Amino acid sequence: MSKVLSLLHTLSGHHQLLLHLYAGWHAADGTDPPWLPGFDREVRSYARNGFSIEVVLRYESKQGDWKGYARFVAAMVSHFSSTRAVRYIQVTNEANAPLDPAASDGAYPGATSALVAGVEAAHHEALSLEGKTHRHILIGFNVAWAPTPILSNWFSGLWGDGGRELSSSVNWVGLDLYPGTYLPGLPSSTPSGIARSAPAVVREELVAMRNAVLPAAHLGRTVALQLTEIGYATSLADHHSDADQASAVKAFARGACSVASKVGLTTFEWFELTDAPAPAADLSPTALHLPWRFGLLDNDLVPKPAFSEYEHVIARGCPA
């Protein structure tokens, strides 16, 4: 943990780094989930070291218990309300994506209902805490990238399910985008090709989110837009090199910065810090993230070239 903290400090420089931490719902009986004490220790450690935190509350209910999940979300908003380092709560993870249960809540029954009920429950809980504790947590959700007509149609469904109560409960919406790894693709995966094509891909997807997708759920300019996950995986099988990944960090940031003020973009969150461990032999072949390596660090916490590029992105920010 100490080495990770040191590397995170190197990344953040003189800026406050936002950490994107995942937690799953595994207790349906009203008790605190078993992972909570360890998660709290992790949050306190990061808070003491000056980092801010976005907590992702996975749904992961094979039984489709979206009502129980909504109660859990409200309890977690109350739980984290006294921790000033926790700035954002993300309700569900990629509820629009049905393919991979290891990564996306859309693979579980009732995911859309869980998102709507969870966001509304989180908002009501936050309002009930006003005057009792610090009202600092912003409530939102994310989606996995899909073609604009598909996303717009899905957001229209959210409006149909949640209506004005949902739209008035959302502070921000996140997009998970992996150009050159998942769709949308890039014309070339070489560093020079990424530098030419990636900024336009990122720019176009963010503009589409603001101008076409969010309005389908009546989510206006007061709702912030986040890049909750953006990444590019190295892979020997796909001939994606460490140099390609470093080029992607720079190019993605350039595209995001070119429209950040126009679309109300507030975060640029790289996925992920360290490469995933080598897959076990019995791991499901449907795990779409394998054998790709998304990390800024390898398995031994040795920085890859993308680490220094991301450090430069954080240091520079977006030009005024």
C-alpha positions as CSV (number, residue, x, y, z in Angstrom):
1,M,0.0,0.0,0.0
2,S,2.8,2.4,0.8
3,K,4.3,2.0,-2.7
4,V,0.9,2.5,-4.3
5,L,0.4,5.7,-2.3
6,S,3.9,7.0,-3.3
7,L,3.1,6.4,-6.9
8,L,-0.3,8.1,-6.6
9,H,1.4,11.1,-5.1
10,T,3.8,11.1,-8.0
11,L,0.9,11.1,-10.4
12,S,-1.0,13.8,-8.6
13,G,1.8,16.3,-8.1
14,H,0.3,19.5,-6.6
15,H,-3.2,18.5,-7.7
16,Q,-5.9,16.6,-5.8
17,L,-6.3,13.2,-7.5
18,L,-9.7,11.6,-7.8
19,L,-9.7,7.8,-7.1
20,H,-12.4,5.6,-8.7
21,L,-13.0,2.7,-6.2
22,Y,-15.4,-0.2,-6.9
23,A,-17.6,-1.9,-4.3
24,G,-20.2,-4.6,-4.8
25,W,-23.5,-5.2,-3.1
26,H,-23.4,-8.6,-1.5
27,A,-25.7,-8.3,1.6
28,A,-29.5,-8.4,1.0
29,D,-30.6,-8.8,4.6
30,G,-30.2,-5.2,5.7
31,T,-26.8,-5.7,7.4
32,D,-23.6,-3.9,6.5
33,P,-21.8,-5.8,3.7
34,P,-18.8,-7.8,4.8
35,W,-16.4,-5.8,2.7
36,L,-17.3,-2.5,4.3
37,P,-14.7,-2.4,7.2
38,G,-11.8,-3.1,4.9
39,F,-13.2,-0.6,2.3
40,D,-13.5,2.0,5.1
41,R,-9.8,1.5,6.0
42,E,-8.8,2.0,2.4
43,V,-10.9,5.2,2.1
44,R,-9.5,6.6,5.3
45,S,-5.9,5.9,4.1
46,Y,-6.5,7.7,0.8
47,A,-8.3,10.5,2.6
48,R,-5.4,11.0,5.0
49,N,-3.1,11.3,2.0
50,G,-5.1,14.0,0.4
51,F,-7.0,12.1,-2.3
52,S,-10.7,12.5,-3.2
53,I,-12.8,9.5,-3.9
54,E,-15.6,8.3,-6.2
55,V,-17.3,5.2,-4.9
56,V,-18.9,2.9,-7.4
57,L,-21.7,0.8,-6.0
58,R,-22.1,-2.3,-8.2
59,Y,-25.5,-4.0,-8.4
60,E,-24.6,-7.6,-9.3
61,S,-27.9,-9.1,-8.2
62,K,-28.6,-12.5,-9.8
63,Q,-32.0,-12.4,-8.2
64,G,-32.9,-9.0,-9.7
65,D,-33.5,-7.4,-6.3
66,W,-33.4,-3.8,-7.4
67,K,-35.5,-2.7,-4.4
68,G,-33.0,-4.2,-1.9
69,Y,-30.2,-2.5,-3.9
70,A,-31.9,0.9,-3.6
71,R,-32.0,0.5,0.1
72,F,-28.3,-0.4,0.1
73,V,-27.4,2.7,-1.9
74,A,-29.3,4.9,0.5
75,A,-27.5,3.3,3.4
76,M,-24.1,3.9,1.7
77,V,-24.9,7.6,1.1
78,S,-25.6,7.9,4.8
79,H,-22.5,5.9,5.7
80,F,-20.1,8.0,3.6
81,S,-21.8,11.4,4.2
82,S,-19.4,12.2,7.1
83,T,-16.3,11.4,5.0
84,R,-15.4,14.5,3.2
85,A,-13.0,12.8,0.8
86,V,-15.9,10.9,-0.7
87,R,-17.2,13.4,-3.3
88,Y,-19.1,11.2,-5.7
89,I,-21.4,8.1,-5.5
90,Q,-21.9,6.1,-8.7
91,V,-25.1,4.1,-8.8
92,T,-24.6,0.8,-10.7
93,N,-21.8,0.3,-13.2
94,E,-22.6,0.2,-16.9
95,A,-26.3,-0.8,-16.5
96,N,-26.7,-0.5,-20.3
97,A,-24.1,-3.2,-21.1
98,P,-25.4,-6.8,-21.0
99,L,-22.4,-8.8,-22.1
100,D,-20.0,-9.3,-19.2
101,P,-21.2,-9.7,-15.6
102,A,-17.7,-9.3,-14.3
103,A,-17.6,-5.8,-15.6
104,S,-21.1,-4.5,-16.2
105,D,-24.3,-4.5,-14.2
106,G,-26.4,-4.6,-17.4
107,A,-25.8,-8.4,-17.4
108,Y,-28.0,-8.8,-14.3
109,P,-31.8,-8.8,-14.3
110,G,-33.4,-5.5,-13.2
111,A,-30.3,-3.4,-13.8
112,T,-32.2,-0.4,-15.2
113,S,-34.7,-0.5,-12.4
114,A,-31.8,-0.7,-9.9
115,L,-30.2,2.4,-11.5
116,V,-33.4,4.5,-11.4
117,A,-34.4,3.4,-7.9
118,G,-30.9,3.7,-6.6
119,V,-30.3,7.2,-7.9
120,E,-33.6,8.4,-6.5
121,A,-33.0,6.7,-3.2
122,A,-29.5,8.3,-3.0
123,H,-30.9,11.7,-3.7
124,H,-33.6,11.4,-1.1
125,E,-31.1,10.2,1.5
126,A,-28.7,13.1,0.7
127,L,-31.6,15.6,1.1
128,S,-32.5,14.1,4.4
129,L,-29.0,14.6,5.7
130,E,-28.9,18.3,5.0
131,G,-28.4,20.2,8.3
132,K,-27.2,17.0,10.0
133,T,-23.9,16.5,8.2
134,H,-21.9,17.9,5.3
135,R,-23.9,17.8,2.0
136,H,-21.0,17.2,-0.3
137,I,-21.7,13.9,-2.2
138,L,-22.8,14.2,-5.8
139,I,-25.0,11.4,-7.2
140,G,-24.6,9.9,-10.7
141,F,-24.4,6.9,-12.9
142,N,-22.3,5.8,-15.9
143,V,-22.8,4.0,-19.2
144,A,-20.6,2.0,-21.5
145,W,-20.0,3.4,-24.9
146,A,-22.5,2.4,-27.6
147,P,-23.5,4.1,-30.9
148,T,-25.3,7.3,-30.3
149,P,-28.8,6.1,-31.5
150,I,-28.6,3.1,-29.2
151,L,-27.5,5.2,-26.2
152,S,-30.2,7.8,-26.9
153,N,-32.9,5.1,-27.0
154,W,-31.6,3.7,-23.7
155,F,-31.7,7.1,-22.1
156,S,-35.2,7.6,-23.4
157,G,-36.1,4.5,-21.5
158,L,-34.6,5.9,-18.3
159,W,-36.9,8.9,-18.7
160,G,-39.9,6.6,-19.2
161,D,-39.0,4.7,-16.1
162,G,-37.9,7.6,-13.8
163,G,-39.3,10.8,-15.3
164,R,-38.7,14.1,-13.6
165,E,-37.9,12.5,-10.3
166,L,-34.9,10.8,-11.9
167,S,-33.7,13.8,-13.9
168,S,-33.9,16.0,-10.8
169,S,-31.9,13.5,-8.7
170,V,-28.9,13.2,-11.1
171,N,-25.8,15.4,-10.5
172,W,-23.6,13.8,-13.2
173,V,-23.4,11.1,-15.8
174,G,-20.3,9.2,-16.7
175,L,-19.1,7.7,-20.0
176,D,-16.8,4.7,-20.2
177,L,-14.8,4.9,-23.4
178,Y,-12.0,2.7,-24.8
179,P,-11.1,3.9,-28.3
180,G,-8.9,1.3,-30.1
181,T,-9.6,-1.4,-27.5
182,Y,-13.3,-1.7,-27.5
183,L,-15.4,0.1,-30.1
184,P,-15.2,2.8,-31.4
185,G,-12.0,1.8,-33.1
186,L,-9.2,3.9,-34.4
187,P,-7.9,3.9,-38.0
188,S,-4.5,3.0,-36.8
189,S,-3.1,1.6,-33.5
190,T,0.4,2.9,-34.1
191,P,1.5,5.9,-32.0
192,S,1.3,8.3,-35.0
193,G,-2.1,6.9,-36.0
194,I,-3.5,7.3,-32.5
195,A,-2.2,10.8,-32.3
196,R,-4.1,11.7,-35.5
197,S,-7.4,9.9,-35.0
198,A,-8.0,9.5,-31.2
199,P,-8.6,13.2,-30.3
200,A,-11.5,13.3,-32.9
201,V,-13.0,10.1,-31.6
202,V,-13.1,11.3,-28.0
203,R,-14.3,14.7,-29.0
204,E,-17.2,13.4,-31.1
205,E,-18.3,10.9,-28.4
206,L,-18.4,13.6,-25.7
207,V,-20.3,16.0,-27.9
208,A,-22.8,13.3,-28.8
209,M,-23.3,12.5,-25.1
210,R,-24.1,16.2,-24.3
211,N,-26.1,17.1,-27.3
212,A,-28.0,13.9,-28.1
213,V,-27.8,11.3,-25.4
214,L,-28.4,13.2,-22.1
215,P,-31.3,15.2,-23.5
216,A,-33.1,12.0,-24.3
217,A,-33.5,11.6,-20.5
218,H,-34.2,15.3,-20.0
219,L,-30.8,15.8,-18.4
220,G,-29.7,19.3,-19.1
221,R,-26.6,21.5,-18.7
222,T,-26.7,21.4,-14.9
223,V,-25.8,17.7,-15.1
224,A,-22.0,17.3,-15.3
225,L,-20.4,14.9,-17.7
226,Q,-17.6,12.7,-16.6
227,L,-15.2,10.3,-18.3
228,T,-15.5,7.7,-15.6
229,E,-13.4,5.2,-17.4
230,I,-11.1,5.9,-20.4
231,G,-8.3,3.6,-21.3
232,Y,-6.2,1.8,-23.9
233,A,-4.9,-1.7,-23.4
234,T,-1.6,-3.1,-24.3
235,S,-1.8,-6.6,-25.8
236,L,0.8,-8.7,-27.6
237,A,-2.0,-10.6,-29.3
238,D,-3.4,-7.3,-30.8
239,H,0.0,-5.7,-31.3
240,H,-0.9,-2.9,-28.9
241,S,2.5,-1.8,-27.4
242,D,3.3,0.3,-24.4
243,A,4.3,3.1,-26.7
244,D,0.8,2.9,-28.3
245,Q,-0.8,3.2,-24.8
246,A,1.4,6.2,-23.9
247,S,0.4,7.9,-27.1
248,A,-3.3,7.2,-26.4
249,V,-3.1,8.9,-23.0
250,K,-1.9,12.1,-24.6
251,A,-4.3,11.9,-27.5
252,F,-7.4,11.1,-25.4
253,A,-6.6,14.0,-23.1
254,R,-6.2,16.3,-26.1
255,G,-9.6,15.3,-27.4
256,A,-11.3,15.7,-24.1
257,C,-9.7,19.1,-23.4
258,S,-10.8,20.4,-26.8
259,V,-14.5,20.2,-25.8
260,A,-14.4,20.1,-22.0
261,S,-15.8,23.6,-21.4
262,K,-18.4,23.1,-24.1
263,V,-19.8,19.8,-22.8
264,G,-19.3,20.4,-19.1
265,L,-16.7,17.7,-18.7
266,T,-15.5,17.5,-15.1
267,T,-13.3,14.4,-14.8
268,F,-10.9,12.3,-16.9
269,E,-10.4,9.0,-15.1
270,W,-7.9,6.5,-16.5
271,F,-8.7,2.8,-16.2
272,E,-6.7,1.4,-14.5
273,L,-3.7,1.9,-12.2
274,T,-2.2,-1.5,-12.3
275,D,-2.4,-4.4,-14.8
276,A,-4.7,-7.2,-13.9
277,P,-3.0,-10.4,-12.7
278,A,-2.5,-13.1,-15.2
279,P,-5.8,-15.0,-15.7
280,A,-6.5,-18.3,-13.9
281,A,-7.0,-21.3,-16.1
282,D,-10.6,-21.7,-15.1
283,L,-11.6,-18.0,-15.6
284,S,-14.6,-17.5,-17.8
285,P,-13.7,-16.9,-21.4
286,T,-16.4,-14.3,-21.6
287,A,-14.3,-11.9,-19.5
288,L,-13.8,-9.3,-22.2
289,H,-10.9,-7.5,-20.6
290,L,-8.5,-10.4,-20.9
291,P,-5.7,-10.7,-21.9
292,W,-5.4,-6.9,-22.3
293,R,-3.3,-4.8,-19.9
294,F,-4.9,-1.5,-19.1
295,G,-2.7,-0.4,-16.2
296,L,-0.4,2.6,-16.0
297,L,1.8,0.2,-13.9
298,D,2.6,-3.5,-14.6
299,N,1.9,-6.3,-12.2
300,D,5.1,-5.5,-10.2
301,L,4.1,-1.8,-9.8
302,V,6.7,-0.7,-12.3
303,P,5.5,2.3,-14.2
304,K,4.8,1.9,-17.9
305,P,5.4,4.8,-20.3
306,A,1.7,5.8,-20.0
307,F,2.3,6.6,-16.3
308,S,4.5,9.6,-17.1
309,E,2.2,10.7,-19.8
310,Y,-0.8,10.6,-17.4
311,E,1.3,12.5,-14.9
312,H,1.9,15.2,-17.5
313,V,-1.8,15.3,-18.3
314,I,-2.7,15.9,-14.6
315,A,0.0,18.5,-14.2
316,R,-1.1,20.5,-17.3
317,G,-4.8,20.1,-17.0
318,C,-6.9,21.7,-19.9
319,P,-5.6,25.0,-21.2
320,A,-7.8,27.9,-20.2
